[in-house]
Amino acid sequence: MKQQKVRDFFASCGEMKSVELPLQDDGRSSGTGEVKFVLNGINERVLLLFLLITGILNFDLSYLPHK
């Protein structure tokens, strides 16, 4: 994935300080990346996007308490 695509994806989350996409020794993507934001602390929108992308967050409503 190119840096601009990563920047575009996270653009709505706040101002980015840097985007790093490390490569393996052979020049291929390592499959990892690091996005640093100007604001200190965790931006809730970034965390939500991460949880949705990784599948950690799901929308199983059975976990919500019934009223």
C-alpha positions in Angstrom: 0.0 0.0 0.0 1.3 3.4 -0.9 1.7 6.2 1.7 -0.8 8.4 0.0 -3.5 5.7 0.2 -2.8 5.3 3.9 -2.9 9.1 4.4 -6.2 9.3 2.4 -7.7 6.5 4.5 -6.9 8.1 7.9 -7.5 11.7 6.7 -10.8 12.1 8.6 -9.1 11.1 11.9 -6.9 14.2 12.3 -3.7 15.8 11.2 -0.9 13.2 10.6 2.6 13.8 11.7 4.1 10.9 9.7 3.3 7.7 7.9 5.8 4.9 7.7 5.4 1.7 5.7 8.5 -0.4 6.3 9.9 -2.7 3.6 11.6 -6.1 3.9 15.2 -6.5 2.8 14.0 -7.6 -0.7 12.0 -4.4 -1.1 8.6 -6.0 -0.5 6.1 -4.6 2.0 6.5 -5.9 5.6 2.8 -5.8 5.9 3.0 -3.3 8.8 2.7 0.4 9.0 2.8 3.3 11.5 0.7 6.4 11.4 1.5 9.2 13.9 -0.9 12.0 14.6 -0.2 15.5 15.7 -2.6 15.3 18.7 -1.4 13.6 21.9 -3.3 10.5 23.1 -5.5 8.1 21.2 -7.9 9.6 18.8 -11.2 7.7 19.1 -11.8 7.7 15.4 -8.4 6.1 14.7 -9.1 3.5 17.3 -12.6 2.8 15.9 -11.2 2.4 12.3 -8.5 0.1 13.6 -11.0 -2.1 15.5 -13.3 -2.3 12.4 -10.4 -3.1 10.0 -9.0 -5.8 12.1 -12.3 -7.4 12.9 -11.8 -6.9 16.6 -15.0 -4.8 16.8 -18.2 -6.4 15.6 -21.8 -5.4 15.8 -23.2 -8.3 17.7 -26.0 -6.6 19.7 -26.3 -9.6 22.0 -23.5 -8.1 24.2 -25.6 -4.9 24.9 -27.7 -4.9 28.0 -31.4 -5.1 27.4 -33.6 -2.3 28.6 
